[in-house]
Every structure is written in structure tokens, then in C-alpha cells.
């Protein structure tokens, strides 16, 4: 029994020792350490802990784990530039938001190309060749307009022009939606889509009359040289507007002021704003002429603006009620004499002709 057990024990020891001898016959590769596991398998190579270093050479593991101290920056060829500054040299990266240039530059990314394309103005569509000149999908279709809205805007403008003409004779209270609908052959309910009530219509008519005054009187006068000649041009254009009888009643605002001067409300405030703008324009133009030295320094700009406005209103009364064709001539000659008397150089203004027109 004892001899059999000893033979079995010795056989097991020989079997366990056999793999060790087999593994020992295959030496590890240079620079690699292996540990022999039970069963004859060799473990994964590990990084050697002991290497022979040349003089002056630092350990690679320790050099990789080395970090600069707090408050100090690393130095050397691989050191990063300080915050807020860009690295310099042939390998320096371009600043943020800019693409690198040169033969070795990388192409911009998709996001950069999209941002760059968005910053460029859109190219117009080539209508002759019937294809867009830009790759944007928005240029592949021509601009579309709403036909119904365009027709509605034209109808609204035509109705307001008629309302301004009627109000210059009958006043704002004399116009109604039914009257305007009959004049343009549209339904009364269709006009309610533009104006909710009569007051809303009256406010729109005042605004339309103000636009008309700007295009027919103010804008042509502003083309004259600044100073006393522009002030004179404002009065000349006003008289031309009256004499051409653009409105059957002569002047919309002359009628509206007499109608609403004693009726506080939104319509009166809108008329007041338009009249105040006109008087301020006359006063500011006179003040500019004084500053330019074309009017004497002692000239009262407010007084001069009042005189020009008063004579303009008088022309409406005389030309309509008294049927005086000479009212325009009197008005032009009166303002011309007044301005020449205040001018430092009267030759800046030519005297009007015998019929009152400016030569």
C-alpha cells in the first residue's frame, strides 16, 4: 500500500513538472517578461520594469507621468502654448473660426462649409437660362405672391384715394363705407375686412392724405438746395398742389382742421400730428437757413413758419370761396418778398413771374 501510493505521488509530480520544462525550452522574446501559469500557458507580456538606459535618457514611464507643478507651464518641444495665445511654427494650428491655408491644409468640415455658405449672400436666379446660379434649394422656385392679397391692397389704396377726395369737400364725417363701396362697385361687407368701423376708416384716410402730401409737396421740395431755397421750394410746391386741383376741395387738412378742432379723440390727434409735422418742417428748414448764414441771425424761425402756413391756408379760402385766380400769385409774391427781406444774399431767390410762377 505504501509503495503504491509513493509511485502514484511521484508520477503526478513528474506530470506537473513536464510543462515547466517544455515552457522553459521556449525562451521569451527580448525585452519581454512572462510569467508561467499552471497548465503550461504563458501570460500576456508585460512592460519591463527594468531597462538599461543610456546616459542622460529618462525613464519613458516616469517621463509620461510627469506633470508640471501648479502655477508653472511645461517647457520643451511638446509644451502647449499658454491660454489665449496661438501656437507658432510650421505645425501651429490656425485660430478658431479660420481654416488653415496652404497645400497641406485639411478641407473644412461639413459644419464649417454650412456656416461659410450661410454668411455669403444668396445668388440671384438666372431667369434667361431658367436655372438658379446658387445651389440653395430656395433659389429653385421663383418668388410667389398672393394674388388675392395684391388685389386687396390695390382696392384698399383706390378706396382711400377716393375717400381723401370726398373728405376734402364733405369732411371726414361725410364719408361712409356704403358710399365708398358704391363708388368702387364692391360690397360693403368687403370693406369691413379693411376697416372695422368708421373711426378706423377715418384714421386710415388721414394717413393716406399725409402720404399724398409727402409725395406731391414735401419730396419734390427737398430736392432743392438746403437753406433758404429749400424753404421757398416748400411753399412753391404747396401752391402748385393747390393750383393743379389735385383734390376737388383744394386741401384735405384745411377741411379736416375746421371739422375736428373742437372734437377731441383719436382722429383729432392724428390730424394734429400731421399739422405739427408740417410746421416743424418749416421751422427746422428756417433754422437751418439761419445756421448756414442765408437768413439774418435775428430771424425768428417760428414766426416765419407761422406766416408761411397762414398764407397757405388763406390761399385755400380765396381760391375756393372767393374764386380768386390771383390768390396763388399773391401768395408766392408775399413769401418771396418776405424771404428776400430776411436773406443775407437776396440773389439766392429769383423773383416770381407776373403770373406768380417761379422762373
RAMO-V700082 format. One record per residue. N is the residue number from 1. PHI is phi in radians with two decimals (NA if undefined). BURIAL is I if it has 24 or more other ideal C-beta (glycine too) atoms within 12 Angstrom, else O. D_LAST is the distance of its C-alpha to the last C-alpha in whole Angstrom. Layout:
N,PHI,BURIAL,D_LAST / N,PHI,BURIAL,D_LAST
//
This chain:
1,NA,O,151 / 2,-1.22,O,150 / 3,-1.21,O,150 / 4,-1.13,O,148 / 5,-1.13,O,145 / 6,-1.15,O,145 / 7,-1.15,O,144 / 8,-1.12,O,141 / 9,-1.15,O,140 / 10,-1.19,O,140 / 11,-1.15,O,139 / 12,-1.16,O,136 / 13,-1.16,O,135 / 14,-1.14,O,135 / 15,-1.16,O,132 / 16,-1.21,O,130 / 17,-1.37,O,131 / 18,-1.08,O,130 / 19,-1.07,O,126 / 20,-1.07,O,126 / 21,-1.20,O,128 / 22,-1.11,O,126 / 23,-1.18,O,122 / 24,-1.13,O,124 / 25,-1.23,O,124 / 26,-1.84,O,120 / 27,-1.25,O,119 / 28,-1.20,O,115 / 29,-1.20,O,112 / 30,-1.16,O,112 / 31,1.36,O,109 / 32,-2.33,O,110 / 33,-1.90,O,112 / 34,-2.23,O,114 / 35,-1.99,O,116 / 36,-1.54,O,119 / 37,-1.63,O,119 / 38,-1.23,O,122 / 39,1.78,O,122 / 40,1.53,O,122 / 41,-1.64,O,118 / 42,-1.70,O,116 / 43,-1.30,O,113 / 44,-1.15,O,109 / 45,-1.03,O,109 / 46,-2.01,O,107 / 47,-1.20,O,106 / 48,-1.11,O,108 / 49,-1.62,O,108 / 50,-2.24,O,110 / 51,-2.29,O,109 / 52,-1.53,O,109 / 53,-1.76,O,106 / 54,-1.30,O,105 / 55,-1.06,O,105 / 56,1.48,O,102 / 57,-1.57,O,101 / 58,-1.59,O,100 / 59,-1.17,O,101 / 60,-1.15,O,99 / 61,-1.20,O,99 / 62,-1.19,O,99 / 63,-1.17,O,96 / 64,-1.24,O,94 / 65,-1.48,O,95 / 66,-1.23,O,94 / 67,-2.23,O,91 / 68,-1.20,O,89 / 69,-1.20,O,90 / 70,-1.10,O,87 / 71,1.57,O,85 / 72,-2.11,O,85 / 73,-1.84,O,84 / 74,-1.20,O,86 / 75,-2.06,O,86 / 76,2.27,O,86 / 77,-1.18,O,85 / 78,-1.75,O,85 / 79,-1.24,O,83 / 80,-1.45,O,80 / 81,-1.22,O,77 / 82,-1.11,O,76 / 83,-1.08,O,74 / 84,1.55,O,70 / 85,-2.12,O,70 / 86,-1.67,O,71 / 87,-1.19,O,74 / 88,-2.02,O,73 / 89,2.18,O,75 / 90,-1.17,O,75 / 91,-1.75,O,76 / 92,-1.22,O,74 / 93,-1.46,O,72 / 94,-1.21,O,68 / 95,-1.08,O,66 / 96,-1.09,O,66 / 97,1.56,O,63 / 98,-2.13,O,63 / 99,-1.64,O,65 / 100,-1.19,O,67 / 101,-2.06,O,66 / 102,2.16,O,68 / 103,-1.16,O,71 / 104,-1.69,O,73 / 105,-1.27,O,71 / 106,-1.39,O,71 / 107,-1.17,O,69 / 108,-1.11,O,67 / 109,-1.28,O,69 / 110,-1.10,O,67 / 111,-1.13,O,66 / 112,-1.15,O,64 / 113,-1.14,O,63 / 114,-1.15,O,61 / 115,-1.13,O,60 / 116,-1.17,O,58 / 117,-1.18,O,57 / 118,-1.20,O,55 / 119,-1.37,O,53 / 120,-1.52,O,52 / 121,-1.16,O,49 / 122,-1.19,O,49 / 123,-1.47,O,49 / 124,-1.22,O,47 / 125,-1.47,O,49 / 126,-1.45,O,49 / 127,-1.28,O,48 / 128,-1.25,O,48 / 129,-1.60,O,52 / 130,1.07,O,53 / 131,-2.59,O,54 / 132,-1.32,O,53 / 133,-1.63,O,52 / 134,-2.26,O,54 / 135,-1.46,O,57 / 136,-1.13,O,56 / 137,-1.16,O,58 / 138,-1.31,O,54 / 139,-1.63,O,52 / 140,-1.44,O,55 / 141,-2.15,O,53 / 142,-1.21,O,50 / 143,-1.07,O,48 / 144,-1.88,O,49 / 145,-2.09,O,46 / 146,-1.45,O,48 / 147,-1.10,O,47 / 148,-1.15,O,48 / 149,-1.19,O,45 / 150,-1.09,O,42 / 151,-1.13,O,43 / 152,-1.13,O,43 / 153,-1.17,O,40 / 154,-1.16,O,38 / 155,-1.12,I,40 / 156,-1.09,I,39 / 157,-1.13,O,35 / 158,-1.15,O,35 / 159,-1.15,I,37 / 160,-1.19,I,35 / 161,-1.09,I,32 / 162,-1.12,I,34 / 163,-1.15,I,35 / 164,-1.12,I,32 / 165,-1.13,I,30 / 166,-1.17,I,34 / 167,-1.20,I,34 / 168,-1.19,I,30 / 169,-1.87,I,32 / 170,-1.66,O,36 / 171,1.53,I,36 / 172,-1.18,I,37 / 173,-1.28,O,41 / 174,-1.55,O,40 / 175,-1.77,I,40 / 176,-2.32,I,43 / 177,-1.14,I,44 / 178,-1.13,O,46 / 179,-1.11,O,43 / 180,-1.21,I,41 / 181,-1.13,I,44 / 182,-1.19,O,44 / 183,-1.20,O,41 / 184,-1.92,I,41 / 185,1.17,O,45 / 186,-2.08,I,46 / 187,-1.38,O,49 / 188,-1.15,O,49 / 189,-1.13,O,51 / 190,-1.18,O,49 / 191,-1.31,I,46 / 192,-1.16,O,48 / 193,-1.22,O,49 / 194,-1.68,I,45 / 195,-2.33,I,45 / 196,-1.28,O,48 / 197,-2.58,O,48 / 198,-1.21,I,45 / 199,-1.15,O,44 / 200,-1.08,O,44 / 201,-1.13,I,41 / 202,-1.11,I,39 / 203,-1.13,I,39 / 204,-1.15,I,38 / 205,-1.18,I,35 / 206,-1.09,I,34 / 207,-1.13,I,33 / 208,-1.17,I,32 / 209,-1.14,I,29 / 210,-1.20,I,28 / 211,-1.11,O,28 / 212,-1.08,I,26 / 213,-1.13,I,23 / 214,-1.16,O,23 / 215,-1.30,O,22 / 216,-1.63,I,20 / 217,-2.08,I,18 / 218,-1.28,I,20 / 219,-1.08,O,20 / 220,-1.11,O,16 / 221,-1.23,I,15 / 222,-1.22,O,18 / 223,-1.32,O,16 / 224,-1.31,I,14 / 225,-1.02,O,16 / 226,-1.18,O,19 / 227,1.95,I,19 / 228,-1.18,I,16 / 229,-1.22,I,13 / 230,-1.25,I,15 / 231,-1.11,I,16 / 232,-1.16,I,13 / 233,-1.15,I,12 / 234,-1.08,I,15 / 235,-1.26,I,15 / 236,-1.11,I,11 / 237,-1.15,I,13 / 238,-1.16,I,16 / 239,-1.13,I,15 / 240,-1.14,I,14 / 241,-1.10,I,17 / 242,-1.21,I,18 / 243,-1.21,I,16 / 244,-1.32,O,18 / 245,0.95,O,21 / 246,-1.07,I,22 / 247,-1.98,I,25 / 248,-1.12,O,27 / 249,-1.59,I,28 / 250,1.64,I,24 / 251,-2.51,I,25 / 252,-1.13,I,28 / 253,-1.28,I,29 / 254,-1.10,I,28 / 255,-1.30,I,31 / 256,-1.18,I,33 / 257,-1.13,I,33 / 258,-1.17,O,34 / 259,-1.43,I,37 / 260,-2.06,I,38 / 261,-1.13,O,38 / 262,-1.93,O,42 / 263,-2.19,O,43 / 264,-1.08,O,44 / 265,2.68,O,44 / 266,-1.16,O,43 / 267,-1.19,I,40 / 268,-1.08,I,39 / 269,-1.13,O,39 / 270,-1.20,I,37 / 271,-1.16,I,34 / 272,-1.08,O,34 / 273,-1.09,O,34 / 274,-1.16,I,30 / 275,-1.17,I,29 / 276,-1.16,O,31 / 277,-1.09,O,29 / 278,-1.15,I,25 / 279,-1.12,I,26 / 280,-1.16,O,27 / 281,-1.12,I,24 / 282,-1.09,I,22 / 283,-1.15,I,25 / 284,-1.17,I,26 / 285,-1.15,I,22 / 286,-1.16,I,22 / 287,-1.09,I,25 / 288,-1.15,I,24 / 289,-1.13,I,22 / 290,-1.18,I,24 / 291,-1.14,O,27 / 292,-1.40,I,24 / 293,1.45,O,24 / 294,-1.53,I,20 / 295,-2.02,I,22 / 296,-1.08,O,25 / 297,-1.06,O,28 / 298,-1.42,O,29 / 299,-1.17,I,26 / 300,-1.59,O,28 / 301,-1.13,I,26 / 302,-1.17,O,28 / 303,-1.12,O,27 / 304,-1.16,I,23 / 305,-1.12,I,23 / 306,-1.13,O,25 / 307,-1.15,I,23 / 308,-1.13,I,20 / 309,-1.17,I,23 / 310,-1.13,O,24 / 311,-1.20,I,21 / 312,-1.11,I,20 / 313,-1.17,I,24 / 314,-1.11,I,23 / 315,-1.11,I,21 / 316,-1.07,I,23 / 317,-1.17,O,26 / 318,-1.21,I,24 / 319,-1.32,I,22 / 320,-1.69,I,26 / 321,-1.42,O,28 / 322,-1.54,O,27 / 323,0.85,O,25 / 324,-1.84,O,22 / 325,-1.31,O,19 / 326,-1.50,O,17 / 327,-1.11,I,18 / 328,-1.18,I,15 / 329,-1.13,I,13 / 330,-1.08,I,16 / 331,-1.14,I,16 / 332,-1.11,I,12 / 333,-1.20,I,13 / 334,-1.14,I,16 / 335,-1.22,I,15 / 336,-1.12,I,12 / 337,-1.11,O,15 / 338,-1.15,I,18 / 339,-1.24,I,16 / 340,-1.15,I,15 / 341,-1.23,O,19 / 342,-1.65,I,21 / 343,-1.35,I,19 / 344,-1.34,O,21 / 345,-2.34,O,18 / 346,-1.08,O,15 / 347,-1.24,O,13 / 348,-1.13,I,13 / 349,-1.99,I,10 / 350,-1.48,O,7 / 351,-1.28,O,8 / 352,-1.19,I,6 / 353,-1.22,O,6 / 354,-1.16,O,10 / 355,-1.59,O,10 / 356,1.62,I,9 / 357,-1.49,O,6 / 358,-1.33,I,4 / 359,-1.21,O,0
//
